Amino acid sequence: MRALNLKVLRDLVRLRGQAAAIALVIASGVLILVFLVISHDALSLSQERFYADYQFADVFAEVTRAPRRVAGSLREIPGVSEVETRVRAPARLELADFDEPIRGHVLSVPDGRQPALNQIYLREGRLPERARRDEVVVSDGFAEVHGLAAGDTLRLIIGGRLVDVRISGIGVSPEFIYQVSPGHLMPDYHRYAILWMGESALAAAYGMEGAFNSLSVSLQRDADREAVIDALDAVLGRYGSTGAHGRDELFSHEFFTLELQQLQAMAVVVPAIFLLVSAFLLHVVMVRIIRGQRDQIAVLKAFGYSDLAIAAHYVLLTALIVLAGSAVGIALGAWTAHGLADLYMEYFRLPELSFRLQVWLVLLAVGVSMTAALLGTLQAVWQAVRMQPAEAMRPPAPERFSQGWLEGSALMRDVGQSNRMILRNLARHRLKAVLSVIGIGLSGGLLLIGAYMLQAVEHMIDQQYRLTLQMDVDVAFTDPVPQRVSGELRNEPGVLAVETWRSVPVRLRAGPRSERIELLGMDPEPRLRRLPLGRYGAGRLPAAGVVVTDYLADQLALGVGDPLEIEFLEGRRRTVETRLAGVIAEPMGTGAYMERTALHRMMGEGPAVTGAWLLLDHKHQDALYASLSDRPEVASVELVSEAEANVREYMEETLLVFAIVFVLLAGSIAFAVTYNNARITYAERERDLATLEVLGYSRPQVSWILLGEIAFVSLAAIPVAWVSGTGFAWLLNQVMTLEFVRLPFIVTPQLYGIAALGIIVPSALSALLILWRLHGLDRVLALKAAE
């Protein structure tokens, strides 16, 4: 066996170009697998530790105002372990060196100590002292972008009152891993802050002495969560509760969970695509390599090597290539995951990320890639072991050719002698040509996936912020206000148009399915917040019924005209029956919409609004900010352009980074595959090319016979790339469809052009390398092949 082992090493040296190309394909699939699994493991492990160490609550509830004595009866509910009451207040912040409006939420903590639930991890400083009523802890994301530290001062506007405070600490809570302003998808640390203040100080500032308006509950092991929620609602309903809910409906936890689910799904689908392509490519390459070693196999059998030994030899050759690719992929995958740690920490404010490369992951990566590789080489190895020595000693018998339809066609008469040789060779080796076309086409299809992600992200953002959201400013009020505020806002500086809206928390039910969501009441024909109900993305809301986004309709298994139950979680808490009046496609978020006067009738209330959209003359932007800051009913003022910038930044730093890495890997694979094909084609036809030169063909003519065949195969692979790439892109689109962000499935001619270039450019580079090798062709040595 020592001789066979030495032969493996010599084959690896001789086939180093092809071996490196195969290893690159394997490394790409393993890299993505390891990167995604390590990232998923780091995020989930860090989340679990943070939740456990800092007592993340299981159930949450909001009320209008409830006396603190109610907490005692809530603790008696079966299954309840701990109850934490607190005050939660919307606020506006003012910084000396920042002129734009800042929105905030202030939460109370027990005076001088950590809360029992949702404790604060302090990155700097301390909690507010019991004797100090002017101290706060500030969320780390906000403090980081504004350069704030313990000891700095802020001005808050809470319930219309000015409160000057000093920062005692900077921290984060498991309740706010993903620190995003209500109603938004992406963090804006410049304009949104979470603050924690001593309970006595906040209750006095917000008029909540002896009362609470927010509640957190932890459950006993094996408690029935839904039964506890029902019991909480029964007690808190009289105090204006909007309905208790589990942590799964808390936006921060929900978004983080969806991110983990997406990583998990991608860790299955994306590496599988790469490794299936690599298995096919290995099959094509190994069949052609073994075909070129017929005489060596015959000699080995003549010297008594068994079929098993020869099979083991080629399996070992494949295994060494796979192990090399796996090692590179594992190392680069771990490095990539660690390199993106800062990116994850920017959006998910965990105390730390615990990265680890576990033994099971290494074994999984090697095992999966090895399985794919061996499946790809099984037929090639079988061909090697079934050869008889006498048969393998001889060159392959000349194939039986007959004049086919191509030979008698006008095409063959008009293309010239060199082109006729190319077409005849491809026609007589159809299986080999087809496999080469498929292999190169699959590599081009991988490239189309990355290009699709880049285009889909841009299209999604444009659809949301160019077609749907036409307003410049989004104003939210602390409480519902009369409809006449619309006229008042029209007189504000620089305001060109106003549309008001009414938002109310509801639970939509369709049979056994239900979803908690904000129902938005709008003008009959909204102009500043368009709904794609008609042509050009605008339309009129139906006079009755609810319009929902397609994702929400799928979750509730609803179609237009189906009955729908609405449970209002505000006001008189009515439950009404209506119908689904329409379904719209929106790429970001989930929503439910209806005509505002119809919403008022359902709720049994007069005309009231909770916010307004403004079209603005930007020359008066600062004056508008100043004027709105003086209105006590205004909770927040947000620029839509800033929200768009945050979404673009998030997409560029997450999906687009992944897409660019994907494009680079796919491009490298495309080059590796095309070079492999060109190199093997040259090895198979080296003797034929030398013969043609001896017969008087010039070097350019001989070169064209080889390069023309490579070009024909590459061009034929382009449609395969389009078909396979479209299928791969659709599969990835299904994996990346989430509740909050949904990439549109749009494949444009530009994408097909990129896929085509992804084949043409590597093929041209490969042809240049083969041309250089052909330039050094030794005719005498090439013609010494065994007869």
Disulfide bonds with the S-S distance in Angstrom:
none
